[in-house]
Amino acid sequence: MRSKVVSRFRCLEPSSMMKMFKEASKRSGLINLSLGEPDVPTDPSIVEALRQAGLEGHTHYAPSSGIPELRGAIRGYWSRTYGLEVPLEQVLVTNGGSQACHLAFQVLLEPGDEVVLLEPYFTFYAQQVCYHGGVAVPVVCREENGFVPRVEDIERVLTPRTKMLVLNSPCNPSGAVFDRATLQGIADLAERHDLIVLSDELYESFVYEGEHVPFATLPGMRRRTLTVGGFSKSFAMCGWRIGYVLGPEEILRPMDLLAIVQTLCVNSLVQRAALYALENGAPFTRRLHDLFRDRVRCASEGLNGLPGLSCGVPKGSFYVFFDVSRTGLSGEDFAWRMLEEAGVVMVPGGAFGTSFPHHVRLAATVPEERLREAFGRMKPVLEGLVRDGAA
Ligand SMILES: Cc1ncc(COP(=O)(O)O)c(C=O)c1O
């Protein structure tokens, strides 16, 4: 029988990250440094808030755009933390930052519209752009520039078909934190070329050096920015599936209408727990921040101490994106060899665009002792590579 699946979805394939997760799930005794989620459980007080919400009868459908109390709390958070003032109508609660990005591309892209993605980028963006008929246009953020893009490199790829640009600072996978001057340069481009900027700020709580500058706080940018935020990382709530987007009503309204027919609303109990988290969870977030700051430092020190590997110290997020070219292996071969021979799972750079085939991402989402154990396991394999003359 001829395939009935829509042609643009016939080519759907799991990313190399998903393949790695799948392979790792079949084996035991591994040290898994591939998962982009805090290993720490959600604070028990947040879990208790969910239980209470259930007992109080918040078990019905919620408004599709989110309960007003939570939308108000999100608005309050961005106002007091960053001075970003948005009215309630410009806050939409979603099933994670992932759904926020998906809806944004769905609402904004006509077939053939171009979307600038800064490489290395979070895997989902390119897939989501493609699913919605857009064309992903990569711009490389060079390692020697701390994985921060150069404004002139972005300008060079802009065409009359460019509709959107995706920012992700702090960045998954590079750990880069974009400085204000660069963001201002991008803002000038956005204004001149009439671009919508999707600014995925899911890691805003995890900045260790420099400051987090929400793109929408730059002069004139609120009307052309969708700010994606979440609870997955800041409150260790990955499995709860809640996030949000702040942006112009003209864009949020159709996103909301699409979300209604997809999911009706975000889980009502989870929304109550998220409200509790925003109102009471700052000390927990602070603890997560300090924990991951120490771990990424430990990880980059450990990696730099291994033969053939090099990296900088990430300024944010909880990833280290390191160069393996001196081992003589591609990132893909390196990651598979470490899985097979050292029992350590990491994600090859190819999962984050095509420009970093000799990089690998490590997620510092295990305790420091475990990181050190992983480096201990990797060392003899790397020494073997050096002996063979590759490194
Ligand atoms: C940059 C980035 N954006 C979005 C997401 C998705 O987050 P959520 O759990 O809120 O859907 C992730 C998850 O790893 C991420 O790293």
The ligand as an SDF file (V2000), in Angstrom:
LIG
                    3D

 16 16  0  0  0  0  0  0  0  0999 V2000
   16.9450   25.1430   24.8930 C   0  0  0  0  0  0  0  0  0  0  0  0
   15.7590   24.3430   25.2870 C   0  0  0  0  0  0  0  0  0  0  0  0
   14.5460   24.8040   24.9660 N   0  0  0  0  0  0  0  0  0  0  0  0
   13.4340   24.1140   25.2730 C   0  0  0  0  0  0  0  0  0  0  0  0
   13.5170   22.9030   25.9290 C   0  0  0  0  0  0  0  0  0  0  0  0
   12.2550   22.1720   26.2480 C   0  0  0  0  0  0  0  0  0  0  0  0
   11.8730   22.4620   27.5470 O   0  0  0  0  0  0  0  0  0  0  0  0
   10.4850   22.0600   28.1820 P   0  0  0  0  0  0  0  0  0  0  0  0
   10.7510   20.9410   29.1190 O   0  0  0  0  0  0  0  0  0  0  0  0
   10.0350   23.3080   28.8980 O   0  0  0  0  0  0  0  0  0  0  0  0
    9.5760   21.6850   27.0870 O   0  0  0  0  0  0  0  0  0  0  0  0
   14.7570   22.3810   26.2770 C   0  0  0  0  0  0  0  0  0  0  0  0
   14.8720   21.0730   26.9350 C   0  0  0  0  0  0  0  0  0  0  0  0
   15.9120   20.5040   27.0930 O   0  0  0  0  0  0  0  0  0  0  0  0
   15.9110   23.1320   25.9510 C   0  0  0  0  0  0  0  0  0  0  0  0
   17.1290   22.6860   26.2670 O   0  0  0  0  0  0  0  0  0  0  0  0
  1  2  1  0
  2  3  1  0
  2 15  2  0
  3  4  2  0
  4  5  1  0
  5  6  1  0
  5 12  2  0
  6  7  1  0
  7  8  1  0
  8  9  2  0
  8 10  1  0
  8 11  1  0
 12 13  1  0
 12 15  1  0
 13 14  2  0
 15 16  1  0
M  END
$$$$
